[in-house]
Amino acid sequence: MTESAQMSGRVTRVAGLVMEAVGLKLPVGSPCTVPLPNGTLIEAEVVGFQDDRLFLMPQSDVEGIVPGTRVYPFEPPKPPPRVGLMSSIRRSDVHSRQLPVGDELLGRILDGAGRPLDNLGPLHTERSAPLSVRPTNPLERAPIVDILDVGVRAINSILTVGRGQRMGLFAGSGVGKSVLLGMMARYTSADVIVVGLIGERGREVKEFIEQILGPEGLARSVVVAAPADTPPLMRLQGASYATAIAEYFRDQGKNVLLIMDSLTRYAMAQREIALAIGEPPATKGYPPSVFAKLPALVERAGNGDIGGGSITAFYTVLTEGDDQQDPIADAARAILDGHIVLNRTLAEAGHYPAIDIEQSISRAMHSITTMEHQRDMRRLKQLYSRYQRNRDLISVGAYSAGSDPILDQAIQLLPRIEAFLQQGIPERAGVTESLGQLTALFQ
């Protein structure tokens, strides 16, 4: 037994979500174990300290803990060294919990601690990766130069996504967010798909896997599920674990599609932890650490070294009451490479996917598309926007034809534009097909 394993502390206080312990000196982020009198074991993590007191956040319910319960540092076995993966070696000096990664995870469904949820037996992996990593040197990243085919016509043509880009999907409840994610998961050209279901309803986990991914999609996917009923630490850990799995496959030279639903629940989990250990709220109840955690997570996605793999990420952001100025939505827009906004009015009118092309943008589009493509995209957005601004005048018959040539053309083409922007769930629209239909709109 090592010297650190012989050390132990004791629980002195349990208040809400946090346990306080004395007798140990461990850095923030260290995993611990708390054995209970009934023989069960609670895993926890150091999330803060004050003087000689450690603040521990448990991964499960704290029922059964008594005053003076012992706390031990957790030391997992060290993984074998990996040669030839420079990004993995670069991250190995980070003090963090290690969870399993590897090709054996494909087709599996795991929780935030790397435990199988699919009753298919143990993972049998030989590799592990840290949950927290050091920032990547931005000069070592490959630029975004290739178009990623997501199979959705409106995105391929109007909001073209590049391989290695990080996009936000901004939506309220019930506007088709999960359906659009499922379409992209099935139709996107990627070697591996990593899905992080963070803080959502437990019922949606099974529905997403069976109805949206399906057996074919699941075979090339890894699903990490940390539903709303799990402790906030597990929700944070689930998002980091999904990103670590995506990083592993990127280091293998593969093109990864990372889907995280949702970034807002990740921020809410960090808010719960920060408030529990006494951090003061700053912006609408969110402590400052929340806005530091978001870019630390998002920046891990993207392209790897030049000539290596990539992580193209889609993060859903919940806009409560369809408020696009929510602090988390506002922070996410600033750190992502573009945003796709789903509009409730369009969804209520039966327009699916309910993408609001006026409010949506892809920041990498101009560097990966042709001038002709950009010209047609701007023309479609101009016509669509002109019609929307004059919709009330047209509806009451107050507009006279011939007053505005652009509006006249918008009125004439509106049925074709709306049909172009809509797409059925079983329908796949590739990049070449989408661009051909976009050009045909104006001929």
N, C-alpha and C positions, 0 to 999 in steps of 0.2 A: 504494500500500500504506500503510495507516495505521501510526501509531507503534507501537500495541500489536501489530500483526501482524508488525512487524520484530523485536520482542522474541522471545527464545527462551531456554529453559533446557536442562538436560541431565539424563538419568536417571543417578542414582548408585547406586541399589540397587533390586532387585526381591526382595521377601520375601513368599512366599505370594500373597495376592490383591492386594497393594499395591505400587505403584511409588513411589519417592522421587525427587524432582527438586529441583535448585537452579538459581538464576539467574532465577527468575520471582517476581513478587509479584502473586498473584491471590487474590481472595476465595474463600471456600468456596462451592462450587456452580458454579464457572466451568468450562466445557467446554474441553478441550485436544485437540490432535492430536499423535500420535507417528508420524512416517514411519519405516518400516523400510528396511533396505538392499535388500530384495527388491522395493521399490516399493509394498507395501501400506501402509495407513494404519490406525492404531489410534486410536479415540476414547476419551477418558478424562475424568474429572471430578475436580475438587479436593474431597476429602472431609475434609481436615484439614491442619494444618501444625504444625511445631515449630521455633522459631527461623527460620532461612532455608530450611528444608526443607519442600517441599510433599508431601503424601500424595495420590497419584492412584489412583483406582479405574478400571481399564479396562472397556470394554464388551464386550470379546472376549478371546480367548486372547492371552497375552503372548509366545508362542513367536516367536523371532526377534529379540527386543530384546537389544542388546549394551550394555556399559558406555559411557556417554557419548552415547547416542542423544538426538537433539534433541527438545525438547518445545516446541510452539507454542500460544499461545492461539487458540481457535477463535472466529471472528466471523461468524455467519450474517448474511445481508442483513436489514435492518430491515423489518418488515412495514408496509404503508401504514396510516396512522392510521384508526381507526374512530370515527365520530361517531354519537352517539345510544345507545351501549351504555355506560352509566355504570359498571357493574360491571367491564367489560373495561378501561375507561380507568383505573379505580381499581387494577387489578392490573398495569398496564403499567410501573410504576416498580419492579417487583421484578426483581432481577438473577437470571436463571435461563435455562436452555436453552429455546429456542422450538421447538415442534413443530407440524406442520400440523393445522388444524381446518377444518371447513366441511361443507356439505351433500354435497360430493363424497365424503366418507368413508362415507356410508350404503351398506351392502352390502359393505363392504371388510373385510379381515382384515389387521391390522398387527402389527408387533412393537413392543417398548418404545421404539424410536427413531423410530417413524413410518414405517418401511419396509414396503411391501406384502409379504405372505406368500402371496397368493392367485394370483400370476402373471397378474394382470389389467392390468398396465401401471402407469405412474406415477399419482400421485394428482391432479395438476393443480389443486392448491388455491392460493388467493391469500391465505389468512389463516393466521396462526399464533398460538399462545397459550403463555404461560410455564408451565412445569411447577410452579413454586412460586408461591404467591400470598399476599398479605397477608390476615390474618384479616378476615372480614366483621363489620361492626358488628351485633351481635345485635338491636339495636333497629330495624334496617332490614329484617329478615326478616319475611315475611308469616307469620301464625300458621297452624297446621294446622287446617283447618276442613272439608275434604272427605274423604269415604271413597274409598279407592282399591280398585277391584275387581281382585283378583288371580286370580280364577277358581278358587280352592281353597276348598271349603266350610268346612273346619275353621278356616281363617284368616279368611275373611270373617265368620264368625259368632262365633267364640270369641276370636280375636286380631285384631280389625279393625284394618287399617292405614290411616293417613291419608296423603293426598298430600303429599309432602315429608318423610315420616318416614324414619328410619334404623333398620333392624332387623338383628339378628344371627341367623344360622342356625347353631346350635351342634350339631355332630354328630361322631361318630367315623367311622372308615372303614367303608364298606359298609353304610350304613343308609338309603340313598336320597336323599342330599343333592343329587346332580346331577339326579336325576329330578324332585325337587320344584322346583329352580331352573328346569328346563326347562319345567315346567308353568306356572310364573309368567311366564316369558319369552314363552310362546305366548299366554297368556290375559289378561295384565294390560292394562288400558286405558291405554296410553301412546303418545305421539307418536313417541318415539325410544327405542330400547333400546341401552345401552352395556354391553358385557360385558368384564370384565377377568379373564382366566385367568392367574393369577399363581402361579408355582411349582408348578403341577400337572404330572402326567405328560403328555408330548407326545402320546401316543396319545389322551388325553381331549380334546385340542383339536379334532381332526378329528371325533371322535364327537359332541361337543357341537354343533358347527356343522351336521353333516349329519343326525344322528338326533334332536337335541333342538330346535335352532332351526328347521331345515328352510329351504327356499327362501323361503317366505313370511315367516318370522320374520327371516331374514337381510336381506331387502330393506329393513327399517326399523331395522336394527341396525348397530352398529360394534363389531367384536371386536378387542381388544388382547390378544395372547398373548405371555407371557413364561414359557415352561415351566421346569421344574426344572433343565434342563441349561444354562440361560443364566447369565451371571455375576450376582452379587447386585445390582450396580448396575442392570442391565437389569430385574430384577424390581421393584426400587424404582421405577424410572422408568416401568415399564409401569403400575403402579397409579396413579401421579401423572398419567400421560398419559390413562388412561381417565377419571379424574376431570376433567381439563382439557377433554376432549371433551364430557363431560356438562355442564360449566359453560357451554361455548359454546352448546349448544342451549338450555340454560335461559335464557341471556341473550337468545335469540331469542324468548322467550315460550312455549317448548314445555315439555310435561310429559315428563320423562325418567325412565326406569327404569334405574338403575345396578345391575348385578349384579357383585360382585367375589368371585372364588373363588381364593384365600382370603386373609383378613386375617392369618391365622397365618403363611402363607408370606411375606407382606410383612414381618412382624415378624422372622422368621428371617433374611431377607435383610439387614435393618438390623443384626441381631445379628452376622452374619458380617462386615459392614463395620466396625462399631464395635470388635469384638474384634481385627480385623486391624490397626487403627491404634492399638491400645493402650489402649482404654477398658476400665476394670475391670468385671467382671460384678457384678451386684447381686442380683437376684432369680432364683434357679434358673438362673443362667447368662446372664440377659438384662441387658445394660447399661442404665443409666438413659435413654439416648437413645432406646431402643425405645419406652418408655412416653411419651416426648414426641412421637415421630413419629405414634403411633396417633391421638390426638385431632386433630393437625394435618391428617391426611388425612380423617378422618371428618367433621370440622366443615365441610369444603368442600361436602358434600352438604346437601340440605335445600331449603327454599323460598328463592326469590330475593326481590327487592323486591316490595312490595305491588302486586298486579295483574300481576305477571310470571309467569315459568315456575317449574318446580319440579324437584328431583331426589329421587326416592324411591329409597333405596338398600337393597340386601340384601347384607350381608357374611357370608360363611361363616367360621366359626371352628372349627378342628379341635380336638377335645378328645381328647388322647392317652390311650388306655386308658379312654375315657369319663369322664375326670376333669374335673368341672365347676369345680374349683378351680385349674386350670392358670392360671399368672400372666397369660397373654395372654387367656384366656377371662374371667378375673376383671376385667382392665382393660377389655376390650371391653364387658362388661355395664354398667360404670359410665358409659361415654361414649355408648352407643347408646340409642335410644328404645324399646327392647324387645328381647326375644329369643325365638326359636322353638327349642325343644330337641327333637332327634330321639332317640328311645329305642331302644337295640339290642334290648331284650326284645320290644318291639312289632314291630320289623322281623323278628325271628326267628319271630314268631308269624304272619307274613303280613299284618300290619296296616299298610297303606300309604295315605297318607303316615304315617310313624311318629312323629307329633307327640305329645309328652308334654304334654298340656294342663295338668297340675298344675304343671310347672316353667316353663311358657312364660307370657309376659305381653306385652301391648302397652300402653305407657305413655300413648299418645295416645288410646286407645279411649274413655275416659270423656268426653272433650271433643267427640267427633264422633258419638256414638251416642245413641239415645233411652233413656229410663229403662226402657221395656219390653224393649228389646234387652238392656240390662245385667242386668235381672232374670232373663231367661231364661238368659243366659250364666252368671250366678252359680249358678243352680239346677242347670244341667247339670254344672258343675264340682263343686258340692257332692255331687251324687249319685255322680258318677264317683269322686271322691276317697274318699267313704265306703265304696264297694264295694272299692276297692283296699286300704284299710287293714284290711279284714276278709276279704280274699280267702282267707287260710289257714284261718280258722275256717269259712268257707262250704265250702271244698273238702273238709275232713275231716268235715263234718256236725255241727260243734260249735255252730253257731248255730241258735237256736230262733226260728222265725218269730213275729213280734209283739213281740219284745223291743225293736226299734228301728224305728219307723215309717219313718224316712228310709231306713234300710238296706233295709227291705222294698220300698220303692218303687225303690231303686237296683237291687235284684236283678230286679225285674219289668221295668224299662226298659233294663237293660244291653244286651241284644241290639240294641235299636233305637238306643241311643247309639253303640255300636261301629259299626254300619252307617252311622250319620250321619257319624262321624268319618273313615270310609274313603272313598276315591275312586279310580276308575280313571284311568290316564294319559290316555286319549282323552276323558274326561268333563270338561266345563266347568260349574262351578257359580257363577253370578253372585251378587251381593250380595242382590238381592231374592229369588231362589230359595232361597239359603242361609238367610235369615232366616225365610222361610215354613216351611221344613223344621224349623228350630229351634223355632218356636212349635208346630208340629204334634206334636213329640215329647211334649208334656205334655198334649195334648188327647185 
